[in-house]
Amino acid sequence: MTIKKLQALRESEDSVEFKEAKNNFPWNGGSHTEQKERRKCFLGYIVALANEKGGLLVLGMADKVPHTVVGSNFGDGEIGALEDAVYNRLAIRVHIEELFDKNGLRVLVTKVPSRPLGRTIKFEGVPLMRTGDSLRNMSDEEILSILSEQEPDFSANICPELTIEDIDKNAMTILKDRYALKQQNPAFRELTTEQVLTDLDLKTVKGITNAALILLGKEEALKKHLPNAQVNIEYRKTVAQTPFDKRHTYLKPLFIGIDDIWKQLNARNLDHKINESPYKFDIPYFNEEVIREAALNAIAHRDYTINSEIVIKQSPDSISITNAGGFPKGVNLNNILTTNSTPRSRLLAQILEKTGLVERSGQGVDKIFRITLSEGKPLPDYSKSDLFQVELTLDATMQDKAFTMFMADIQVKRGTDNPIGTFKTLALHSIKEGKSEDINSNLLEELEKENLIKRSGGSSSNKYVLADLYFEIKEQPSEVGGFRLIDLERVLRVLLNNHPAKMKDFVSAFEDDLNRDQVRYLIDKLVDIVLDKKGSGSGTTYSLKGGVIDLNNITDILKDA
């Protein structure tokens, strides 16, 4: 953008707002007390422009043509902070640029994105629009019109020039097999590619759909017609690290790509060892069902009209999955488990359901929460999501091993055909955390009848705790040979990810728990028992002694040491 181009624009026709704003232009209402005056500020105009599907807010130029440059000191030296502040207040990402005319007068140009489909942006609780030089409340009719907007089904649109030859044969074979198994229809495997596409509405008389391209398209076709369908996997040794250590990209038909994505993530997967009699089993850091469901949700619910790709960030203890587009219409952080969402790509989601790749519509998030909590891990975290993207973070840390064993015991008694539900799992997790006040009374009654919880202060108490079994499990030792099991798990994790490891690797793994001297003391105590040490000074490295492969080996050695 240049000042000359700005001077040629007209406010209403070109979705631009010019303000002189020479000095003391308010950021957020200023000292005014009346709402109609408070809204005439930086945030107020951004809200109005966003509600009008985006535009430019130009400070430092007169509003009358030819928009004479007068200069503005608004936000001088604080561009980055200003962009962050807008995001924190409105959850929209603006781009701010400074321009200077030949006399050195400063012009501030803020590019405002459109509001999401079906949603309004509000200033102090009020959705605004522009009328001439003023800002006004949106009318009931305007608000209703926006709320009634329906997102078009991108996946059902025809992809021009896509042909049968662009369909990957191996992906089609997988679709046929999965559909035949899920629908109990073996004859489906014998259909031609064209017949399959037609029967599943992936092909119409007008052509082949975007859903067919995403699910079955060859890599060359995807690169040509939908390159932003790419999924990027980035690996970092720590969550806080900014540059990635390794990066893998996938632009393949979904029926092939989803397996490749899981294999790549699973290659760095470790296990939590449960080894307290009678409980002997492994819990993977990252559960396959959870990761697949989360990745498929991102693919099915993302906004393909936004030119960005799905990014999966993995570190030893965490995976985050980010996709373009906010939550589907009607879904937010507070109702994500209770509202059945309508995916943006409805045809695509239907095929994923019919082939058994995902749960019924709206049920995938339930599975993510149920499995994650049952494994004693923290709640799945969607808190970094906003109007323009959804970010799910899964923490692999096993916070409460006793709860993991408690839930495993419950499931064994219920049988594989009768899994404990998501809301019962959430309730048990909340009770474990001492938060039983907001749990539905009928749910509490069911859990009490099943002897999974008990009243903590007698029969008349309205406070609950988990059943005695949980506390019996919790009393089992958490140490072996004078070492905390959690410390041993961390040491093992570092060594399995670094061949060999240096002291800085261990210090990084313990950064929220032990200081450097404590970590060094721990490692030195393990040397010659389960660790080999080579070199000296900054060149010192550590590796597992021969025959040591998992936590069970380490605990057995320490018991005998």
For each residue, the residues with C-beta under 8 A, 3 or more apart:
1: 5 6 56 97 99 109
2: 5 6 99
3: 6 7 61 69 99 101 107
4: 7 8
5: 1 2 8 9
6: 1 2 3 9 16 56 58 61 67 99 107 109
7: 3 4 61 65 66 67
8: 4 5
9: 5 6 13 14 16 56 67
10: 13 14 16 65
11: 14 16 17 18 63
12: 15
13: 9 10
14: 9 10 11 55 56
15: 12 49 52 53 54 55 56
16: 6 9 10 11 55 56 57 58
17: 11 45 48 49 55 56 57 58 63 130
18: 11 58 61 62 63 67
19: 25 45 57 58 59 60 61 63 72
20: 59 60 61 62 63 70 72
21: 25 59 60 72 74 108
22: 25 60 70 71 72 73
23: 73
24: 30
25: 19 21 22 41 42 59 72 74
26: 29 30 31 32 40 41 42
27: 30 41 42 43 74 85
28: 41 42 43 89
29: 26 32 38 39 41 43 44 124
30: 24 26 27 38 41
31: 26
32: 26 29 37 38 40
33: 37 38
34: 37 38
35: 38 39 124 126
36: 39 40 134 135
37: 32 33 34 40
38: 29 30 32 33 34 35 41 44 124
39: 29 35 36 44 123 124 126 128 135
40: 26 32 36 37 44 45 134 135
41: 25 26 27 28 29 30 38 44 45
42: 25 26 27 28 45 46 57 59 74 110
43: 27 28 29 46 47 86 89 90 123
44: 29 38 39 40 41 47 48 123 128 135
45: 17 19 40 41 42 48 49 57 130 135
46: 42 43 49 50 57 86 90 92 94 110 112
47: 43 44 50 51 90 121 122 123 127 128
48: 17 44 45 51 52 128 129 130 135
49: 15 17 45 46 52 54 55 56 57 112 130
50: 46 47 53 54 90 92 112 113 114 115 121
51: 47 48 115 120 121 127 128 129 138 146
52: 15 48 49 55 129 130
53: 15 50 114 115
54: 15 49 50 111 112 113 114
55: 14 15 16 17 49 52 112
56: 1 6 9 14 15 16 17 49 109 110 111 112
57: 16 17 19 42 45 46 49 109 110 112
58: 6 16 17 18 19 61 67 107 108 109 110
59: 19 20 21 25 42 72 74 107 108 109 110
60: 19 20 21 22 69 70 71 72 74 105 106 107 108
61: 3 6 7 18 19 20 58 67 68 69 70 107
62: 18 20 67 68 70
63: 11 17 18 19 20 67 133
64: 67
65: 7 10
66: 7
67: 6 7 9 18 58 61 62 63 64
68: 61 62
69: 3 60 61 101 103 105 107
70: 20 22 60 61 62 105
71: 22 60 105 106 107
72: 19 20 21 22 25 59 60 106 107 108
73: 22 23 76 106
74: 21 25 27 42 59 60 108
75: 78 79 82 96 108
76: 73 106
77:
78: 75 81 82
79: 75 82 83 96 98
80: 83 84
81: 78 84 85
82: 75 78 79 85 86 96
83: 79 80 86 87 93 94 95 96
84: 80 81 87 88
85: 27 81 82 88 89
86: 43 46 82 83 89 90 92 93 94
87: 83 84 90 91 92 93 94 386
88: 84 85
89: 28 43 85 86
90: 43 46 47 50 86 87 121
91: 87 386 387 388
92: 46 50 86 87 112 113 115 121 386 387 388
93: 83 86 87 113 388
94: 46 83 86 87 110 111 112 113
95: 83 110 111
96: 75 79 82 83 108 109 110 111
97: 1 108 109 110 111
98: 79 106 107 108 109
99: 1 2 3 6 106 107 108 109
100: 104 105 106 107
101: 3 69 104 105 107
102:
103: 69
104: 100 101
105: 60 69 70 71 100 101
106: 60 71 72 73 76 98 99 100
107: 3 6 58 59 60 61 69 71 72 98 99 100 101
108: 21 58 59 60 72 74 75 96 97 98 99
109: 1 6 56 57 58 59 96 97 98 99
110: 42 46 56 57 58 59 94 95 96 97
111: 54 56 94 95 96 97
112: 46 49 50 54 55 56 57 92 94
113: 50 54 92 93 94 388
114: 50 53 54
115: 50 51 53 92 119 120 121 146 387
116: 119 325 326 387 388
117: 149 151 329
118: 146 147 148 149 150 151 329
119: 115 116 146 147 329 387
120: 51 115 127 138 143 146 147
121: 47 50 51 90 92 115 127
122: 47 125 126 127 128
123: 39 43 44 47 126 127 128
124: 29 35 38 39
125: 122
126: 35 39 122 123 137
127: 47 51 120 121 122 123 137 138 143
128: 39 44 47 48 51 122 123 135 136 137 138
129: 48 51 52 135 136 138 142
130: 17 45 48 49 52 134 135 136
131: 134 135 136
132:
133: 63
134: 36 40 130 131
135: 36 39 40 44 45 48 128 129 130 131
136: 128 129 130 131
137: 126 127 128
138: 51 120 127 128 129 142 143 146
139: 142 143
140: 143 144
141: 144 145
142: 129 138 139 145 146
143: 120 127 138 139 140 146 147
144: 140 141 147 148
145: 141 142 148 149
146: 51 115 118 119 120 138 142 143 149
147: 118 119 120 143 144
148: 118 144 145
149: 117 118 145 146
150: 118
151: 117 118 328 329 344
152: 157
153: 156 157 344 345 346 347
154: 157 210 303 304 305 344 345
155: 209 210 211 214 304 344 345 346 347 348 349
156: 153 201 209 210 211 345 346 347
157: 152 153 154 209 210
158: 162 204 206 207 208 209 210
159: 162 207 208 209 210 212 213 225 226
160: 207
161: 225
162: 158 159 166 207 208 212 213 217 221 225
163: 166 208
164: 167 193 194 197 208
165:
166: 162 163 208 213 217 218 220 221
167: 164 171 172 193 197 208 212 216 217 218
168: 171 172 216 217 218 252 253 256
169: 172 173 193
170: 173 174 256
171: 167 168 174 175 215 216 253 254 255 256
172: 167 168 169 175 176 193 196 216 255
173: 169 170 176 177
174: 170 171 177 178 255 256
175: 171 172 178 179 196 215 216 255 351 355
176: 172 173 179 180 188 189 191 196
177: 173 174 180 181 189
178: 174 175 181 182 255 355 356 357
179: 175 176 182 183 185 188 200 354 355
180: 176 177 183 184 185 186 187 188 189
181: 177 178 184 356
182: 178 179 354 355 356
183: 179 180 188 354
184: 180 181
185: 179 180 188
186: 180 189
187: 180 190 191
188: 176 179 180 183 185 191 196
189: 176 177 180 186
190: 187
191: 176 187 188 195 196 199
192: 195 196
193: 164 167 169 172 196 197
194: 164 197 198 203
195: 191 192 198 199
196: 172 175 176 188 191 192 193 199 200 202
197: 164 167 193 194 200 202 203 208 212
198: 194 195 201 202 203
199: 191 195 196
200: 179 196 197 351 354
201: 156 198 204 209 347
202: 196 197 198 208 209 211 212 215 216 347 351
203: 194 197 198 207 208 209 212
204: 158 201 207 209
205:
206: 158
207: 158 159 160 162 203 204
208: 158 159 162 163 164 166 167 197 202 203 212 213
209: 155 156 157 158 159 201 202 203 204 212 213 347
210: 154 155 156 157 158 159 213 214 226 304 345 348
211: 155 156 202 214 215 345 347 348 351
212: 159 162 167 197 202 203 208 209 215 216 217
213: 159 162 166 208 209 210 216 217 221 222 225 226 229
214: 155 210 211 217 222 226 229 253 254 299 345 348
215: 171 175 202 211 212 253 254 255 348 351
216: 167 168 171 172 175 202 212 213 253 254 255
217: 162 166 167 168 212 213 214 221 222 225 226 253
218: 166 167 168 221 222 253
219: 222 223 251 252 253
220: 166 223 224
221: 162 166 213 217 218 224 225
222: 213 214 217 218 219 225 226 227 229 230 251 252 253
223: 219 220 227 251
224: 220 221 227
225: 159 161 162 213 217 221 222
226: 159 210 213 214 217 222 229 304
227: 222 223 224 230 251
228: 304 306 307 308 309 324
229: 213 214 222 226 251 304 309
230: 222 227 249 250 251 309 310
231: 249 250 251 257 261 295 299 309 310 311 312
232: 247 248 249 250 309 310 311 312
233: 247 248 249 250 261 264 265 312 314
234: 244 246 247 311 312 313 314
235: 244 245 246 247 268 313 314 315
236: 239 241 243 244 245 313 314 315
237: 241 245 315 316 497 505 508
238: 241 315 508
239: 236 315 317 318
240:
241: 236 237 238 244 245 315
242:
243: 236
244: 234 235 236 241 247 313
245: 235 236 237 241
246: 234 235
247: 232 233 234 235 244
248: 232 233 264
249: 230 231 232 233
250: 230 231 232 233 257 260 261 264
251: 219 222 223 227 229 230 231 257
252: 168 219 222 256 257 260
253: 168 171 214 215 216 217 218 219 222 256 257
254: 171 214 215 216 257 258 299
255: 171 172 174 175 178 215 216 258 355 357
256: 168 170 171 174 252 253 259 260
257: 231 250 251 252 253 254 260 261
258: 254 255 261 262 292 295 296 357
259: 256 262 263
260: 250 252 256 257 263 264
261: 231 233 250 257 258 264 265 295 312
262: 258 259 265 266 288 291 292 295
263: 259 260 266 267
264: 233 248 250 260 261 267
265: 233 261 262 268 269 286 291 312 314 319
266: 262 263 269 286 288
267: 263 264
268: 235 265 314 316 497
269: 265 266 284 285 286
270: 284 285 316 492 493 496
271: 282 283 284 285 550
272: 282 283 284 285 398 401 404 489
273: 282 489 550 551 552
274: 279 280 281 282 283 401 404 405 408
275: 279 280 551 552 555
276: 279 280 401 405 473 476 477
277: 280
278:
279: 274 275 276 405 408 409 473
280: 274 275 276 277
281: 274 408
282: 271 272 273 274
283: 271 272 274 375 376 398 404
284: 269 270 271 272 287 288
285: 269 270 271 272 316 317 396
286: 265 266 269 290 291 319 394 396
287: 284 290 291 371 372 375
288: 262 266 284 291 292
289: 292 293 367 371
290: 286 287 293 294 367 368 371 372 394
291: 262 265 286 287 288 294 295 319 394
292: 258 262 288 289 295 296 357
293: 289 290 296 297 358 359 364 367 368
294: 290 291 297 298 321 364 368 392 394
295: 231 258 261 262 291 292 298 299 310 312 321
296: 258 292 293 299 300 352 357 358 364
297: 293 294 300 301 358 364 365 392
298: 294 295 301 302 310 321 322 323 390 392
299: 214 231 254 295 296 302 310 323 348
300: 296 297 343 344 345 348 349 352 358
301: 297 298 323 325 327 328 341 343 344 345 390
302: 298 299 306 310 323 324 325 344 345 390
303: 154 306 323 324 325 344
304: 154 155 210 226 228 229 324 344 345
305: 154
306: 228 302 303 324 325 388
307: 228
308: 228 324
309: 228 229 230 231 232 324
310: 230 231 232 295 298 299 302 321 322 323 324
311: 231 232 234 321 322
312: 231 232 233 234 261 265 295 319 320 321 322
313: 234 235 236 244 318 319 320 322
314: 233 234 235 236 265 268 318 319
315: 235 236 237 238 239 241 318 319
316: 237 268 270 285 396 493 497 509
317: 239 285 395 396 397 493
318: 239 313 314 315 393 394 395 396
319: 265 286 291 312 313 314 315 393 394 396
320: 312 313 384 391 392 393 394
321: 294 295 298 310 311 312 391 392
322: 298 310 311 312 313 389 390 391 392
323: 298 299 301 302 303 310 389 390
324: 228 302 303 304 306 308 309 310 388 389
325: 116 301 302 303 306 344 388 389 390
326: 116 385 386 387 388 389 390
327: 301 331 332 336 341 385 390
328: 151 301 331 341 342 343 344
329: 117 118 119 151 341 342
330: 335 339 341 342
331: 327 328 335 336 339 341
332: 327 335 336
333: 336 382 383 385
334:
335: 330 331 332 338 339
336: 327 331 332 333 339 365 382
337: 365 366 369 422 423 426
338: 335
339: 330 331 335 336 362
340: 361 362
341: 301 327 328 329 330 331 361 362
342: 328 329 330 346 361
343: 300 301 328 346 348 349 361
344: 151 153 154 155 300 301 302 303 304 325 328
345: 153 154 155 156 210 211 214 300 301 302 304 348 349
346: 153 155 156 342 343 349 350
347: 153 155 156 201 202 209 211 350 351
348: 155 210 211 214 215 299 300 343 345 351 352
349: 155 300 343 345 346 352 353 358 361
350: 346 347 353 354
351: 175 200 202 211 215 347 348 354 355
352: 296 300 348 349 355 357 358
353: 349 350 356 357 358 359 360 361
354: 179 182 183 200 350 351
355: 175 178 179 182 255 351 352
356: 178 181 182 353
357: 178 255 258 292 296 352 353
358: 293 296 297 300 349 352 353 364
359: 293 353 363 364 366 367
360: 353 363
361: 340 341 342 343 349 353
362: 339 340 341 365 366
363: 359 360 366 367
364: 293 294 296 297 358 359 367 368
365: 297 336 337 362 368 369 380
366: 337 359 362 363 369 370 422
367: 289 290 293 359 363 364 370 371 422
368: 290 293 294 364 365 371 372 380 392 394
369: 337 365 366 372 373 379 380 422 425 426
370: 366 367 373 374 419 420 421 422 425
371: 287 289 290 367 368 374 375
372: 287 290 368 369 375 377 378 379 380 394
373: 369 370 376 377 379 407 425 426 429
374: 370 371 404 407 408 411 420 425
375: 283 287 371 372 398 404 407
376: 283 373 398 399 400 401 402 403 404 407
377: 372 373 394 395 396 397 398 399
378: 372 381 395 397 399
379: 369 372 373 429
380: 365 368 369 372 392 393 394
381: 378 384 392 393 394 395
382: 333 336 385 390 391 392 393
383: 333
384: 320 381 391 393
385: 326 327 333 382 389 390 391 392
386: 87 91 92 326 389
387: 91 92 115 116 119 326
388: 91 92 93 113 116 306 324 325 326
389: 322 323 324 325 326 385 386
390: 298 301 302 322 323 325 326 327 382 385
391: 320 321 322 382 384 385
392: 294 297 298 320 321 322 368 380 381 382 385
393: 318 319 320 380 381 382 384
394: 286 290 291 294 318 319 320 368 372 377 380 381
395: 317 318 377 378 381
396: 285 286 316 317 318 319 377
397: 317 377 378
398: 272 283 375 376 377 401 404
399: 376 377 378 403
400: 376 403 404 432
401: 272 274 276 376 398 404 405 478
402: 376 405 406 470 473 474 476
403: 376 399 400 406 407 428 429 432 466 470
404: 272 274 283 374 375 376 398 400 401 407 408
405: 274 276 279 401 402 408 409 473
406: 402 403 409 410 466 467 469 470 473
407: 373 374 375 376 403 404 410 411 420 425 428
408: 274 279 281 374 404 405 411 412
409: 279 405 406 412 413 469
410: 406 407 413 414 420 452
411: 374 407 408 414 416 419 420
412: 408 409 415
413: 409 410
414: 410 411 418 419 420
415: 412 418
416: 411 419
417:
418: 414 415
419: 370 411 414 416
420: 370 374 407 410 411 414 424 425
421: 370 424 425
422: 337 366 367 369 370 425 426
423: 337 426 427 443
424: 420 421 427 428 443 446 447 452
425: 369 370 373 374 407 420 421 422 428 429
426: 337 369 373 422 423 429 430
427: 423 424 430 431 436 439 440 443 444 447
428: 403 407 424 425 431 432 447 452 453 466
429: 373 379 403 425 426 432 433
430: 426 427 433 435 436 438 439
431: 427 428 434 435 436 439 447 453 464 465 466
432: 400 403 428 429 466 470
433: 429 430
434: 431
435: 430 431 438
436: 427 430 431 439 444 463 464
437:
438: 430 435
439: 427 430 431 436 443 444
440: 427 443 444
441: 444 445
442: 445 446
443: 423 424 427 439 440 446 447
444: 427 436 439 440 441 447 448 453 464
445: 441 442 448 449
446: 424 442 443 449 450
447: 424 427 428 431 443 444 450 452 453 464
448: 444 445 451 452 453 454 455 464
449: 445 446
450: 446 447
451: 448 454 467
452: 410 424 428 447 448 466 467
453: 428 431 444 447 448 464 465 466 467
454: 448 451 464 465 466 467 468
455: 448 458 459 460 461 462 463 464
456: 461 463 464 465
457: 460 461 463
458: 455 461
459: 455
460: 455 457
461: 455 456 457 458 464
462: 455
463: 436 455 456 457
464: 431 436 444 447 448 453 454 455 456 461
465: 431 453 454 456
466: 403 406 428 431 432 452 453 454 469 470 471
467: 406 451 452 453 454 470
468: 454 471 472
469: 406 409 466 472 473
470: 402 403 406 432 466 467 473 474
471: 466 468 474 475
472: 468 469 475
473: 276 279 402 405 406 469 470 476
474: 402 470 471
475: 471 472
476: 276 402 473
477: 276 480
478: 401 484 485 486
479: 482 483 484 485
480: 477 483 485 488 555 558 559
481: 555 558 559 561
482: 479 558
483: 479 480 487 488 522 525 526 558
484: 478 479 487 488
485: 478 479 480 488 489 551 555
486: 478 489 490
487: 483 484 490 491 510 514 522
488: 480 483 484 485 491 492 551 554 555 558
489: 272 273 485 486 492 493 551
490: 486 487 493 494 506 509 510
491: 487 488 494 495 506 509 522 523 526 531
492: 270 488 489 495 496 544 550 551 554
493: 270 316 317 489 490 496 497 509
494: 490 491 497 498 501 505 506 509
495: 491 492 498 499 500 501 531 542 543 544
496: 270 492 493
497: 237 268 316 493 494 505
498: 494 495 501 502 505
499: 495 543
500: 495 534 541 542 543
501: 494 495 498 505 506 541 542 543
502: 498 505 506 538 540 541 542
503: 506 507 516 519 520 523 540 542
504: 507 508
505: 237 494 497 498 501 502 508 509
506: 490 491 494 501 502 503 509 510 519 522 523 542
507: 503 504 510 511 516 519
508: 237 238 504 505 511
509: 316 490 491 493 494 505 506
510: 487 490 506 507 513 514 518 519
511: 507 508
512:
513: 510
514: 487 510 518 519 522
515: 518 519
516: 503 507 519 520
517: 520 521
518: 510 514 515 521 522
519: 503 506 507 510 514 515 516 522 523
520: 503 516 517 523 524
521: 517 518 524 525
522: 483 487 491 506 514 518 519 525 526
523: 491 503 506 519 520 526 527 531 542
524: 520 521 527
525: 483 521 522 529
526: 483 491 522 523 529 530 531
527: 523 524 531 532 533 542
528: 531 533
529: 525 526 545 557 558 561
530: 526 544 545 548 553 554 557 558
531: 491 495 523 526 527 528 542 543 544 545
532: 527 542 543 544 545
533: 527 528 540 541 542
534: 500 540 541 542 543
535: 539 540 541
536: 539 540
537: 540
538: 502
539: 535 536
540: 502 503 533 534 535 536 537
541: 500 501 502 533 534 535
542: 495 500 501 502 503 506 523 527 531 532 533 534
543: 495 499 500 501 531 532 534
544: 492 495 530 531 532 548 549
545: 529 530 531 532 548
546:
547: 553
548: 530 544 545 553 554 557
549: 544 553
550: 271 273 492 553 554
551: 273 275 485 488 489 492 554 555
552: 273 275 555 556
553: 530 547 548 549 550 556 557
554: 488 492 530 548 550 551 557 558
555: 275 480 481 485 488 551 552 558 559
556: 552 553 559 560
557: 529 530 548 553 554 560 561
558: 480 481 482 483 488 529 530 554 555 561
559: 480 481 555 556
560: 556 557
561: 481 529 557 558
